[in-house]
Amino acid sequence: MARFGPLPTSLLALSFLGLLLLCSPPETSAIKFSMSASRYPNAKCIWNSAHENQLVIVTANVGKGQNQRMDIEIVDSSSSKNVYLSKKGIKGETRLAITTHAEGEVGVCLKNYVEGDVSSDQASKLTRIVDLDVDIGADAVDYNAIANQESLSGLETEMRKIEGQLKEIIDEMNYLKNREERFTQTNISTNDRVQGFAWFTICALTALGVWQIFHLRAYFKRKYLID
């Protein structure tokens, strides 16, 4: 009977990475919705998580609409409140590319304005269809353009794409590791502070109790209740 030895470590590693690629969801967000127009519209923002220095490609396909102007702005949720792009009056298909400056969420904010001489009744009925696509990281890279530029074969292009996805997985794991270390340090620091406060409370209560004993003893001596 044939016996099979253990799989090589490198093969196991490749299998594990392949499983991660299959299980990891693509960092792509596609949504289609209708936006009402207004003289003073509120921004409708679509948020997606992104790491620092990641490529983000936003493709907005705006439907036709008379007496309407669609503005777009790309921001993030960091403490700096970065504004990457701001464009007014987008029509048809608009493709925008940015590179994130901070860890957090990237928001694509849209506003649909009413323009021209339009009555209130007509303005309340004005809407436009928006088809929004947000690609982040490896999904935002145009590998076909890279293949044409560098004369890569189909297999080489797929390997380049897998390489980008593996790099994203490694970056994600490093990010989770760093975040876990920060949480651990926070827990340790909080625990030390709680213990310090507990010891302070015990010492304060003990000192207060001793003071009360001596105070009452002196009081009773003054009243000749004890010797």
Beta strands, then each sheet from edge to edge (+ up, - down):
strand 1: 28-36
strand 2: 44-50
strand 3: 55-62
strand 4: 68-76
strand 5: 83-87
strand 6: 92-99
strand 7: 104-114
strand 8: 127-136
sheet 1: 1+ 8- 3+ 6-
sheet 2: 2+ 7- 4+ 5-
end
